[in-house]
Structures are given as structure tokens and as C-alpha cells.
Amino acid sequence: MFEFHADRKRYFDIQIQNTERYVLPFIEKAFTVKPGMRVLEIGCGEGGVLKAFIDKGCTGVGIELDESRLVNAREWMKDELEQGKVTFHSKDIYKATEADFGGAFDVIVLKDVIEHIHDQPKLIEWMKSFLTTNGVIFFGFPPWYMPFGGHQQINKGKWLSKLPYYHLLPTPIYKWLLKSNGENWEEMLEIKETGISIERFERICNEKGYNVINHTHFLINPIYEYKFGWKPKEQFGLIKAIPFVRNFFTTCVYYLIQAKQN
């Protein structure tokens, strides 16, 4: 197994494959992605997810706060940039304007992003302004209560990067544990602040005027196929049906939402 988050080019290639094999087929169960459609990815990183849409004939816009990741995106997608198939912007999504977007989008993508966003209801409501009439928004994220919902795998320490569920400890104890082991406790506490459960996500979507048009809960996240060699597996029906409890055993969820028509 390679160092998943350190080998950025390999991770870029994996994002393309994962999107082609799992994300796009999931979306297309409820919404046909056609050549010429416009796609916005929020938190696009190096652009691997976006590239899969571009390879399908779409044009893309990527918004990413970390400029260093866009350096790679512009290198690895040089041809697409030169052909006008994609543009990238380094900025906070809340500071992006219509001029950055160049129009409405048929698809907006947030892959492993919503769990890092502050004021999630604000963002989910705001995105409606940049959707075409029948446009859709895709979300893929780990529920906060799942074994590694605190993203503790990014910690430097061997045992703290492999220990499940301890992100659910009370904040003072969690902070002490991270600080005493030399971890980046500020980053980890920020993730704790923005983590989101399945129930809270669904409630926000309903309150902000969206219908859920497709969703899948995974016992084994599709990305684990590349990380651990584990085949993706959907959550068991019984577990999926139990609110709150399902969060502890669901490593990833996919949702496709669409604005309710007046």
C-alpha cells in the first residue's frame, strides 16, 4: 500500500478512477450527465474528480482554498486548461462570485468536503443560486460518528493515526490527548467542529428546499478499494434503517440532491 495522502499524483489518478467507477454511475442513476454540461467542484484539490467529468465531455470549474494543490492541478490538467475545458480558482467558496463561475451549473460536486465546511446550512442554501433549473448537487462524505470520522488517520503518531472513535471524546480530553502527543490539535479540533451526521445533513437539505433524489450508505467506502484493497460494500438494510446508530458503522455516504420546484 502506498502512502495515500503523500503521493499526490497517485491520489489524483485514484480520484479519477473512483469517480468513473462509483461517483458518476451513482449520479447517473437519477440524472444523466451529458457532454457540454457545466460542473463545479468545491474543494477540488488537484482536480481528479473534476477530470472524470471533463473526460465525459463536460466543462469544469474548480474552487480550492489551498493554492499549492492547484499548482499540481494546473500541471496535470495542462491540456484541459489550454483547451478551455476547465478553470481553477484559489479562494474561499464564500468569497467566490458569479464572475468566477461564468454561469450556472448542471452539477455541483462536494467530495469529502462538506464535513470541513463551516456554516453548512448557509453553503447548501447558497449553492441553489448557481444551479440550472434541473441541476443537481453530489455529496460524498464520512459521517462524523464513524470510526475515523475525525480524520485521525492524518495524525503523525502511529497509534493515534490508527485508533478509531477517540475523536468522539469530550473536547477538553480530545485536545489534551492530541497536544500531549504533539499532533496538530487546532486542525483536528476544527474538524471536530464541522463534522456532520447523516441525520443533520438530511435535515439541512430538507430545510433549505431540496429533495434527495438518490442516496447510498456504504459499510465499506469505495475509496478503500484503493487504500486497503477492500471491495466496496453497501450498508446492511437493517443498520441503514436505524437513525443515529447507523452513523457509527457507515464509513461513507453518497447523496444527490435537487432543488424543489415551486
ChimeraX commands (.cxc) that place a marker at each C-alpha (Angstrom):
marker #1 position 0.00,0.00,0.00 radius 0.5
marker #1 position 1.33,3.44,-0.93 radius 0.5
marker #1 position 1.26,6.48,1.36 radius 0.5
marker #1 position -2.27,7.51,0.47 radius 0.5
marker #1 position -2.17,11.25,1.10 radius 0.5
marker #1 position 1.55,11.82,0.44 radius 0.5
marker #1 position 1.71,10.52,-3.13 radius 0.5
marker #1 position -0.41,13.28,-4.64 radius 0.5
marker #1 position -0.13,12.22,-8.29 radius 0.5
marker #1 position -1.23,8.70,-7.44 radius 0.5
marker #1 position -4.08,10.13,-5.39 radius 0.5
marker #1 position -5.08,12.30,-8.38 radius 0.5
marker #1 position -5.22,9.19,-10.59 radius 0.5
marker #1 position -7.22,7.31,-7.95 radius 0.5
marker #1 position -9.76,10.13,-7.74 radius 0.5
marker #1 position -10.31,9.89,-11.50 radius 0.5
marker #1 position -10.82,6.12,-11.32 radius 0.5
marker #1 position -13.05,6.29,-8.25 radius 0.5
marker #1 position -15.24,8.94,-9.89 radius 0.5
marker #1 position -15.53,6.97,-13.12 radius 0.5
marker #1 position -16.34,3.71,-11.35 radius 0.5
marker #1 position -18.54,4.87,-8.47 radius 0.5
marker #1 position -19.44,8.58,-8.37 radius 0.5
marker #1 position -20.61,9.04,-11.97 radius 0.5
marker #1 position -22.64,5.79,-12.05 radius 0.5
marker #1 position -24.28,6.82,-8.75 radius 0.5
marker #1 position -25.23,10.23,-10.16 radius 0.5
marker #1 position -26.48,8.75,-13.41 radius 0.5
marker #1 position -28.96,6.50,-11.65 radius 0.5
marker #1 position -31.05,9.67,-11.21 radius 0.5
marker #1 position -29.51,12.30,-13.50 radius 0.5
marker #1 position -27.91,11.88,-16.92 radius 0.5
marker #1 position -24.54,13.61,-17.25 radius 0.5
marker #1 position -24.24,14.81,-20.85 radius 0.5
marker #1 position -21.39,16.34,-22.90 radius 0.5
marker #1 position -21.47,20.11,-22.70 radius 0.5
marker #1 position -22.80,20.25,-19.16 radius 0.5
marker #1 position -21.09,22.60,-16.71 radius 0.5
marker #1 position -19.69,21.14,-13.49 radius 0.5
marker #1 position -18.48,22.98,-10.39 radius 0.5
marker #1 position -16.35,21.20,-7.81 radius 0.5
marker #1 position -16.00,22.86,-4.43 radius 0.5
marker #1 position -12.78,21.84,-2.68 radius 0.5
marker #1 position -11.41,20.31,-5.86 radius 0.5
marker #1 position -7.86,19.66,-4.61 radius 0.5
marker #1 position -5.73,18.52,-7.54 radius 0.5
marker #1 position -8.83,18.12,-9.71 radius 0.5
marker #1 position -9.02,14.35,-10.11 radius 0.5
marker #1 position -12.78,14.17,-9.55 radius 0.5
marker #1 position -13.37,17.07,-11.94 radius 0.5
marker #1 position -11.21,15.48,-14.62 radius 0.5
marker #1 position -13.51,12.45,-14.78 radius 0.5
marker #1 position -16.39,14.77,-15.69 radius 0.5
marker #1 position -14.27,16.59,-18.26 radius 0.5
marker #1 position -13.28,13.29,-19.84 radius 0.5
marker #1 position -17.02,12.70,-20.25 radius 0.5
marker #1 position -17.34,15.91,-22.27 radius 0.5
marker #1 position -18.28,18.39,-19.55 radius 0.5
marker #1 position -16.60,21.72,-18.82 radius 0.5
marker #1 position -15.45,22.32,-15.28 radius 0.5
marker #1 position -14.71,24.96,-12.68 radius 0.5
marker #1 position -12.70,24.06,-9.60 radius 0.5
marker #1 position -12.65,26.08,-6.38 radius 0.5
marker #1 position -9.89,25.25,-3.89 radius 0.5
marker #1 position -8.69,27.19,-0.84 radius 0.5
marker #1 position -5.18,25.64,-0.88 radius 0.5
marker #1 position -3.26,27.19,-3.79 radius 0.5
marker #1 position -0.46,24.61,-3.51 radius 0.5
marker #1 position -2.87,21.87,-4.58 radius 0.5
marker #1 position -3.92,23.87,-7.62 radius 0.5
marker #1 position -0.29,24.07,-8.73 radius 0.5
marker #1 position -0.49,20.32,-9.27 radius 0.5
marker #1 position -3.94,20.56,-10.83 radius 0.5
marker #1 position -2.72,23.05,-13.42 radius 0.5
marker #1 position 0.28,20.85,-14.23 radius 0.5
marker #1 position -1.63,17.59,-14.50 radius 0.5
marker #1 position -4.52,19.17,-16.44 radius 0.5
marker #1 position -2.46,21.47,-18.63 radius 0.5
marker #1 position -4.11,20.32,-21.86 radius 0.5
marker #1 position -7.62,20.78,-20.49 radius 0.5
marker #1 position -6.73,24.28,-19.31 radius 0.5
marker #1 position -5.31,25.26,-22.68 radius 0.5
marker #1 position -8.41,23.91,-24.41 radius 0.5
marker #1 position -10.71,25.92,-22.14 radius 0.5
marker #1 position -12.31,22.82,-20.67 radius 0.5
marker #1 position -11.52,23.73,-17.07 radius 0.5
marker #1 position -10.64,26.74,-14.91 radius 0.5
marker #1 position -9.36,26.80,-11.34 radius 0.5
marker #1 position -9.74,29.46,-8.65 radius 0.5
marker #1 position -7.91,29.61,-5.34 radius 0.5
marker #1 position -10.30,31.17,-2.84 radius 0.5
marker #1 position -12.77,30.65,-0.03 radius 0.5
marker #1 position -16.03,29.42,-1.56 radius 0.5
marker #1 position -17.92,32.07,0.42 radius 0.5
marker #1 position -15.87,34.75,-1.38 radius 0.5
marker #1 position -16.43,33.36,-4.88 radius 0.5
marker #1 position -18.56,35.50,-7.20 radius 0.5
marker #1 position -20.61,34.98,-10.35 radius 0.5
marker #1 position -17.62,36.27,-12.34 radius 0.5
marker #1 position -15.58,33.30,-11.10 radius 0.5
marker #1 position -18.26,30.87,-12.23 radius 0.5
marker #1 position -19.28,32.25,-15.62 radius 0.5
marker #1 position -22.86,30.99,-15.31 radius 0.5
marker #1 position -24.99,28.33,-13.68 radius 0.5
marker #1 position -24.03,24.67,-13.29 radius 0.5
marker #1 position -25.76,21.43,-14.14 radius 0.5
marker #1 position -23.78,19.55,-11.48 radius 0.5
marker #1 position -22.07,20.75,-8.30 radius 0.5
marker #1 position -19.74,18.30,-6.58 radius 0.5
marker #1 position -18.55,18.18,-2.97 radius 0.5
marker #1 position -16.47,15.04,-2.46 radius 0.5
marker #1 position -15.07,14.72,1.09 radius 0.5
marker #1 position -15.63,18.45,1.60 radius 0.5
marker #1 position -18.92,19.23,3.39 radius 0.5
marker #1 position -17.53,17.81,6.66 radius 0.5
marker #1 position -14.87,20.57,6.59 radius 0.5
marker #1 position -17.20,23.50,5.84 radius 0.5
marker #1 position -18.28,25.98,8.47 radius 0.5
marker #1 position -21.95,27.03,8.43 radius 0.5
marker #1 position -23.09,24.14,6.25 radius 0.5
marker #1 position -26.73,25.32,6.05 radius 0.5
marker #1 position -25.53,28.60,4.56 radius 0.5
marker #1 position -23.48,26.88,1.86 radius 0.5
marker #1 position -26.17,24.35,0.94 radius 0.5
marker #1 position -28.75,27.12,0.56 radius 0.5
marker #1 position -26.34,29.38,-1.34 radius 0.5
marker #1 position -25.50,26.72,-3.92 radius 0.5
marker #1 position -29.09,26.76,-5.14 radius 0.5
marker #1 position -28.39,30.15,-6.73 radius 0.5
marker #1 position -25.80,28.60,-9.04 radius 0.5
marker #1 position -27.75,25.57,-10.23 radius 0.5
marker #1 position -29.56,25.29,-13.54 radius 0.5
marker #1 position -33.31,24.61,-13.24 radius 0.5
marker #1 position -32.90,20.84,-13.00 radius 0.5
marker #1 position -29.30,20.86,-11.75 radius 0.5
marker #1 position -28.07,18.52,-9.02 radius 0.5
marker #1 position -25.55,18.55,-6.17 radius 0.5
marker #1 position -23.48,15.49,-5.29 radius 0.5
marker #1 position -22.13,14.95,-1.78 radius 0.5
marker #1 position -19.80,12.20,-0.64 radius 0.5
marker #1 position -18.67,12.32,3.00 radius 0.5
marker #1 position -17.87,10.22,6.07 radius 0.5
marker #1 position -20.47,10.57,8.86 radius 0.5
marker #1 position -18.89,12.18,11.91 radius 0.5
marker #1 position -19.51,9.23,14.23 radius 0.5
marker #1 position -17.89,6.61,12.01 radius 0.5
marker #1 position -14.60,5.04,13.26 radius 0.5
marker #1 position -12.35,7.62,11.56 radius 0.5
marker #1 position -14.84,10.47,11.20 radius 0.5
marker #1 position -12.36,12.79,12.90 radius 0.5
marker #1 position -9.83,12.21,10.09 radius 0.5
marker #1 position -7.38,10.97,12.72 radius 0.5
marker #1 position -5.60,8.98,10.01 radius 0.5
marker #1 position -3.76,12.20,9.12 radius 0.5
marker #1 position -2.09,12.35,12.54 radius 0.5
marker #1 position 1.66,11.74,12.68 radius 0.5
marker #1 position 1.72,9.33,15.60 radius 0.5
marker #1 position 1.43,5.65,14.81 radius 0.5
marker #1 position -1.18,4.73,17.35 radius 0.5
marker #1 position -3.20,7.96,17.18 radius 0.5
marker #1 position -3.46,7.64,13.40 radius 0.5
marker #1 position -4.88,4.12,13.70 radius 0.5
marker #1 position -7.11,4.37,16.76 radius 0.5
marker #1 position -10.85,4.55,15.93 radius 0.5
marker #1 position -13.59,6.57,17.60 radius 0.5
marker #1 position -11.46,8.63,20.00 radius 0.5
marker #1 position -12.47,11.81,18.15 radius 0.5
marker #1 position -15.81,11.38,19.96 radius 0.5
marker #1 position -14.20,12.10,23.34 radius 0.5
marker #1 position -15.26,15.33,25.09 radius 0.5
marker #1 position -13.37,18.26,23.56 radius 0.5
marker #1 position -11.09,19.02,26.57 radius 0.5
marker #1 position -9.93,15.40,26.78 radius 0.5
marker #1 position -9.54,15.15,23.00 radius 0.5
marker #1 position -7.49,18.35,22.91 radius 0.5
marker #1 position -5.25,17.17,25.77 radius 0.5
marker #1 position -4.65,13.83,24.06 radius 0.5
marker #1 position -3.66,15.49,20.78 radius 0.5
marker #1 position -1.46,18.17,22.38 radius 0.5
marker #1 position 0.36,15.75,24.66 radius 0.5
marker #1 position 1.27,13.64,21.63 radius 0.5
marker #1 position 2.49,16.54,19.51 radius 0.5
marker #1 position -0.35,16.44,16.99 radius 0.5
marker #1 position -1.84,19.42,15.15 radius 0.5
marker #1 position -4.64,19.80,17.68 radius 0.5
marker #1 position -6.00,23.04,16.19 radius 0.5
marker #1 position -6.67,21.38,12.83 radius 0.5
marker #1 position -8.22,18.34,14.47 radius 0.5
marker #1 position -10.49,20.43,16.69 radius 0.5
marker #1 position -11.67,22.38,13.66 radius 0.5
marker #1 position -12.65,19.07,12.03 radius 0.5
marker #1 position -14.49,18.18,15.24 radius 0.5
marker #1 position -16.42,21.46,14.96 radius 0.5
marker #1 position -17.54,20.87,11.38 radius 0.5
marker #1 position -18.18,17.10,11.39 radius 0.5
marker #1 position -21.68,16.22,10.18 radius 0.5
marker #1 position -24.02,13.29,10.80 radius 0.5
marker #1 position -26.36,11.64,8.30 radius 0.5
marker #1 position -29.42,12.97,10.12 radius 0.5
marker #1 position -28.14,16.54,10.31 radius 0.5
marker #1 position -27.24,16.53,6.62 radius 0.5
marker #1 position -30.69,15.27,5.60 radius 0.5
marker #1 position -32.39,17.80,7.87 radius 0.5
marker #1 position -30.43,20.71,6.38 radius 0.5
marker #1 position -31.26,19.62,2.83 radius 0.5
marker #1 position -34.96,19.46,3.64 radius 0.5
marker #1 position -34.99,22.79,5.48 radius 0.5
marker #1 position -33.17,24.53,2.60 radius 0.5
marker #1 position -35.61,23.32,-0.03 radius 0.5
marker #1 position -34.03,20.24,-1.62 radius 0.5
marker #1 position -35.22,16.77,-2.46 radius 0.5
marker #1 position -32.90,13.79,-2.06 radius 0.5
marker #1 position -33.14,12.01,-5.44 radius 0.5
marker #1 position -30.57,9.29,-4.76 radius 0.5
marker #1 position -28.53,8.11,-1.80 radius 0.5
marker #1 position -26.29,5.21,-0.86 radius 0.5
marker #1 position -24.74,4.36,2.50 radius 0.5
marker #1 position -21.54,2.33,2.49 radius 0.5
marker #1 position -20.29,-0.12,5.07 radius 0.5
marker #1 position -17.01,-0.06,3.12 radius 0.5
marker #1 position -16.16,3.22,1.40 radius 0.5
marker #1 position -15.40,2.80,-2.35 radius 0.5
marker #1 position -12.09,4.65,-1.86 radius 0.5
marker #1 position -10.96,1.83,0.46 radius 0.5
marker #1 position -10.56,-0.35,-2.60 radius 0.5
marker #1 position -7.51,1.72,-3.48 radius 0.5
marker #1 position -6.38,2.35,0.07 radius 0.5
marker #1 position -6.68,-1.15,1.55 radius 0.5
marker #1 position -7.71,-3.41,-1.32 radius 0.5
marker #1 position -11.19,-3.83,0.22 radius 0.5
marker #1 position -14.14,-4.14,-2.15 radius 0.5
marker #1 position -16.88,-1.51,-1.64 radius 0.5
marker #1 position -19.94,-2.75,0.18 radius 0.5
marker #1 position -23.24,-1.00,0.75 radius 0.5
marker #1 position -24.55,-0.77,4.29 radius 0.5
marker #1 position -26.85,-3.55,5.54 radius 0.5
marker #1 position -30.51,-2.57,5.25 radius 0.5
marker #1 position -31.21,-3.07,8.95 radius 0.5
marker #1 position -28.32,-0.84,10.05 radius 0.5
marker #1 position -29.17,1.79,7.44 radius 0.5
marker #1 position -32.71,1.96,8.83 radius 0.5
marker #1 position -31.65,2.82,12.39 radius 0.5
marker #1 position -31.17,6.59,12.79 radius 0.5
marker #1 position -28.05,7.74,14.68 radius 0.5
marker #1 position -26.76,4.19,15.25 radius 0.5
marker #1 position -26.05,3.85,11.51 radius 0.5
marker #1 position -23.52,6.68,11.72 radius 0.5
marker #1 position -21.15,4.55,13.82 radius 0.5
marker #1 position -20.91,1.78,11.22 radius 0.5
marker #1 position -21.22,3.69,7.94 radius 0.5
marker #1 position -17.84,4.77,6.56 radius 0.5
marker #1 position -19.19,6.89,3.70 radius 0.5
marker #1 position -22.45,8.19,2.25 radius 0.5
marker #1 position -23.30,9.41,-1.25 radius 0.5
marker #1 position -26.20,11.83,-1.72 radius 0.5
marker #1 position -27.66,13.51,-4.80 radius 0.5
marker #1 position -30.00,16.41,-4.15 radius 0.5
marker #1 position -32.06,18.69,-6.37 radius 0.5
marker #1 position -33.85,21.94,-5.53 radius 0.5
marker #1 position -37.59,21.59,-5.00 radius 0.5
marker #1 position -39.57,23.19,-7.80 radius 0.5
marker #1 position -42.11,25.82,-6.76 radius 0.5
marker link #1:1,2 radius 0.2
marker link #1:2,3 radius 0.2
marker link #1:3,4 radius 0.2
marker link #1:4,5 radius 0.2
marker link #1:5,6 radius 0.2
marker link #1:6,7 radius 0.2
marker link #1:7,8 radius 0.2
marker link #1:8,9 radius 0.2
marker link #1:9,10 radius 0.2
marker link #1:10,11 radius 0.2
marker link #1:11,12 radius 0.2
marker link #1:12,13 radius 0.2
marker link #1:13,14 radius 0.2
marker link #1:14,15 radius 0.2
marker link #1:15,16 radius 0.2
marker link #1:16,17 radius 0.2
marker link #1:17,18 radius 0.2
marker link #1:18,19 radius 0.2
marker link #1:19,20 radius 0.2
marker link #1:20,21 radius 0.2
marker link #1:21,22 radius 0.2
marker link #1:22,23 radius 0.2
marker link #1:23,24 radius 0.2
marker link #1:24,25 radius 0.2
marker link #1:25,26 radius 0.2
marker link #1:26,27 radius 0.2
marker link #1:27,28 radius 0.2
marker link #1:28,29 radius 0.2
marker link #1:29,30 radius 0.2
marker link #1:30,31 radius 0.2
marker link #1:31,32 radius 0.2
marker link #1:32,33 radius 0.2
marker link #1:33,34 radius 0.2
marker link #1:34,35 radius 0.2
marker link #1:35,36 radius 0.2
marker link #1:36,37 radius 0.2
marker link #1:37,38 radius 0.2
marker link #1:38,39 radius 0.2
marker link #1:39,40 radius 0.2
marker link #1:40,41 radius 0.2
marker link #1:41,42 radius 0.2
marker link #1:42,43 radius 0.2
marker link #1:43,44 radius 0.2
marker link #1:44,45 radius 0.2
marker link #1:45,46 radius 0.2
marker link #1:46,47 radius 0.2
marker link #1:47,48 radius 0.2
marker link #1:48,49 radius 0.2
marker link #1:49,50 radius 0.2
marker link #1:50,51 radius 0.2
marker link #1:51,52 radius 0.2
marker link #1:52,53 radius 0.2
marker link #1:53,54 radius 0.2
marker link #1:54,55 radius 0.2
marker link #1:55,56 radius 0.2
marker link #1:56,57 radius 0.2
marker link #1:57,58 radius 0.2
marker link #1:58,59 radius 0.2
marker link #1:59,60 radius 0.2
marker link #1:60,61 radius 0.2
marker link #1:61,62 radius 0.2
marker link #1:62,63 radius 0.2
marker link #1:63,64 radius 0.2
marker link #1:64,65 radius 0.2
marker link #1:65,66 radius 0.2
marker link #1:66,67 radius 0.2
marker link #1:67,68 radius 0.2
marker link #1:68,69 radius 0.2
marker link #1:69,70 radius 0.2
marker link #1:70,71 radius 0.2
marker link #1:71,72 radius 0.2
marker link #1:72,73 radius 0.2
marker link #1:73,74 radius 0.2
marker link #1:74,75 radius 0.2
marker link #1:75,76 radius 0.2
marker link #1:76,77 radius 0.2
marker link #1:77,78 radius 0.2
marker link #1:78,79 radius 0.2
marker link #1:79,80 radius 0.2
marker link #1:80,81 radius 0.2
marker link #1:81,82 radius 0.2
marker link #1:82,83 radius 0.2
marker link #1:83,84 radius 0.2
marker link #1:84,85 radius 0.2
marker link #1:85,86 radius 0.2
marker link #1:86,87 radius 0.2
marker link #1:87,88 radius 0.2
marker link #1:88,89 radius 0.2
marker link #1:89,90 radius 0.2
marker link #1:90,91 radius 0.2
marker link #1:91,92 radius 0.2
marker link #1:92,93 radius 0.2
marker link #1:93,94 radius 0.2
marker link #1:94,95 radius 0.2
marker link #1:95,96 radius 0.2
marker link #1:96,97 radius 0.2
marker link #1:97,98 radius 0.2
marker link #1:98,99 radius 0.2
marker link #1:99,100 radius 0.2
marker link #1:100,101 radius 0.2
marker link #1:101,102 radius 0.2
marker link #1:102,103 radius 0.2
marker link #1:103,104 radius 0.2
marker link #1:104,105 radius 0.2
marker link #1:105,106 radius 0.2
marker link #1:106,107 radius 0.2
marker link #1:107,108 radius 0.2
marker link #1:108,109 radius 0.2
marker link #1:109,110 radius 0.2
marker link #1:110,111 radius 0.2
marker link #1:111,112 radius 0.2
marker link #1:112,113 radius 0.2
marker link #1:113,114 radius 0.2
marker link #1:114,115 radius 0.2
marker link #1:115,116 radius 0.2
marker link #1:116,117 radius 0.2
marker link #1:117,118 radius 0.2
marker link #1:118,119 radius 0.2
marker link #1:119,120 radius 0.2
marker link #1:120,121 radius 0.2
marker link #1:121,122 radius 0.2
marker link #1:122,123 radius 0.2
marker link #1:123,124 radius 0.2
marker link #1:124,125 radius 0.2
marker link #1:125,126 radius 0.2
marker link #1:126,127 radius 0.2
marker link #1:127,128 radius 0.2
marker link #1:128,129 radius 0.2
marker link #1:129,130 radius 0.2
marker link #1:130,131 radius 0.2
marker link #1:131,132 radius 0.2
marker link #1:132,133 radius 0.2
marker link #1:133,134 radius 0.2
marker link #1:134,135 radius 0.2
marker link #1:135,136 radius 0.2
marker link #1:136,137 radius 0.2
marker link #1:137,138 radius 0.2
marker link #1:138,139 radius 0.2
marker link #1:139,140 radius 0.2
marker link #1:140,141 radius 0.2
marker link #1:141,142 radius 0.2
marker link #1:142,143 radius 0.2
marker link #1:143,144 radius 0.2
marker link #1:144,145 radius 0.2
marker link #1:145,146 radius 0.2
marker link #1:146,147 radius 0.2
marker link #1:147,148 radius 0.2
marker link #1:148,149 radius 0.2
marker link #1:149,150 radius 0.2
marker link #1:150,151 radius 0.2
marker link #1:151,152 radius 0.2
marker link #1:152,153 radius 0.2
marker link #1:153,154 radius 0.2
marker link #1:154,155 radius 0.2
marker link #1:155,156 radius 0.2
marker link #1:156,157 radius 0.2
marker link #1:157,158 radius 0.2
marker link #1:158,159 radius 0.2
marker link #1:159,160 radius 0.2
marker link #1:160,161 radius 0.2
marker link #1:161,162 radius 0.2
marker link #1:162,163 radius 0.2
marker link #1:163,164 radius 0.2
marker link #1:164,165 radius 0.2
marker link #1:165,166 radius 0.2
marker link #1:166,167 radius 0.2
marker link #1:167,168 radius 0.2
marker link #1:168,169 radius 0.2
marker link #1:169,170 radius 0.2
marker link #1:170,171 radius 0.2
marker link #1:171,172 radius 0.2
marker link #1:172,173 radius 0.2
marker link #1:173,174 radius 0.2
marker link #1:174,175 radius 0.2
marker link #1:175,176 radius 0.2
marker link #1:176,177 radius 0.2
marker link #1:177,178 radius 0.2
marker link #1:178,179 radius 0.2
marker link #1:179,180 radius 0.2
marker link #1:180,181 radius 0.2
marker link #1:181,182 radius 0.2
marker link #1:182,183 radius 0.2
marker link #1:183,184 radius 0.2
marker link #1:184,185 radius 0.2
marker link #1:185,186 radius 0.2
marker link #1:186,187 radius 0.2
marker link #1:187,188 radius 0.2
marker link #1:188,189 radius 0.2
marker link #1:189,190 radius 0.2
marker link #1:190,191 radius 0.2
marker link #1:191,192 radius 0.2
marker link #1:192,193 radius 0.2
marker link #1:193,194 radius 0.2
marker link #1:194,195 radius 0.2
marker link #1:195,196 radius 0.2
marker link #1:196,197 radius 0.2
marker link #1:197,198 radius 0.2
marker link #1:198,199 radius 0.2
marker link #1:199,200 radius 0.2
marker link #1:200,201 radius 0.2
marker link #1:201,202 radius 0.2
marker link #1:202,203 radius 0.2
marker link #1:203,204 radius 0.2
marker link #1:204,205 radius 0.2
marker link #1:205,206 radius 0.2
marker link #1:206,207 radius 0.2
marker link #1:207,208 radius 0.2
marker link #1:208,209 radius 0.2
marker link #1:209,210 radius 0.2
marker link #1:210,211 radius 0.2
marker link #1:211,212 radius 0.2
marker link #1:212,213 radius 0.2
marker link #1:213,214 radius 0.2
marker link #1:214,215 radius 0.2
marker link #1:215,216 radius 0.2
marker link #1:216,217 radius 0.2
marker link #1:217,218 radius 0.2
marker link #1:218,219 radius 0.2
marker link #1:219,220 radius 0.2
marker link #1:220,221 radius 0.2
marker link #1:221,222 radius 0.2
marker link #1:222,223 radius 0.2
marker link #1:223,224 radius 0.2
marker link #1:224,225 radius 0.2
marker link #1:225,226 radius 0.2
marker link #1:226,227 radius 0.2
marker link #1:227,228 radius 0.2
marker link #1:228,229 radius 0.2
marker link #1:229,230 radius 0.2
marker link #1:230,231 radius 0.2
marker link #1:231,232 radius 0.2
marker link #1:232,233 radius 0.2
marker link #1:233,234 radius 0.2
marker link #1:234,235 radius 0.2
marker link #1:235,236 radius 0.2
marker link #1:236,237 radius 0.2
marker link #1:237,238 radius 0.2
marker link #1:238,239 radius 0.2
marker link #1:239,240 radius 0.2
marker link #1:240,241 radius 0.2
marker link #1:241,242 radius 0.2
marker link #1:242,243 radius 0.2
marker link #1:243,244 radius 0.2
marker link #1:244,245 radius 0.2
marker link #1:245,246 radius 0.2
marker link #1:246,247 radius 0.2
marker link #1:247,248 radius 0.2
marker link #1:248,249 radius 0.2
marker link #1:249,250 radius 0.2
marker link #1:250,251 radius 0.2
marker link #1:251,252 radius 0.2
marker link #1:252,253 radius 0.2
marker link #1:253,254 radius 0.2
marker link #1:254,255 radius 0.2
marker link #1:255,256 radius 0.2
marker link #1:256,257 radius 0.2
marker link #1:257,258 radius 0.2
marker link #1:258,259 radius 0.2
marker link #1:259,260 radius 0.2
marker link #1:260,261 radius 0.2
marker link #1:261,262 radius 0.2
view
